[in-house]
Amino acid sequence: MIRVFASPSLLALGEGAVDDHEPSGIDLLLPPTAELIAGLLAFAIIFAFVWKWALPAVNRMLEARQQAITGQLQEAEKSKKEAEKLLQDYKAQLATAKEEASRIVDEARQTADALRQEIEAKAKTDGAAIVAKAREDAAAERDRVTAGLRDEVASLSLDLAQKVVVGSIDAKAQKALLEEYMSDLEGMKS
């Protein structure tokens, strides 16, 4: 129940009487009592409506907005963590790839060094074998030539001895025979 306090002048107005009285002073600032009561009553009804229905709806809307923003922030944080994890994985893979490439280069270098050493060793061995074979062949040829010369010298010596025995040789004939023997030896060398 609403009580309305009415002044005698308000009651007089309500009964159809006309107030001839001109407002002055404080009456200029204050609205008439009836308007004041009607304004307060309208304000109370609108306030009750806002309090009961509009304010909870606004609160629900703000809460939903806050949850949406919180969800978006959480998603952004999750995406950031995933991106950081992917970056770390990429860096780890890159480091692994660099290590693998370095290892492969080192292995290739070692294999090339080993192959080079093997080829050098084989070349030295083959060269030594060729030199040894050439020396053996040269020694065999020298031995054959020496044996041939011995045979030839022996034959010439026998021929010389036979000529000496067949006739008596004087000093002049011996000298001529020796010179012939020497020229035969020189002929064999060439």
Summary of the structure (lengths in Angstrom):
residues: 190
radius of gyration: 69.3
end to end distance: 161.1
largest distance: 206.0
contacts: 361
relative contact order: 0.03
helix: 86%
strand: 0%
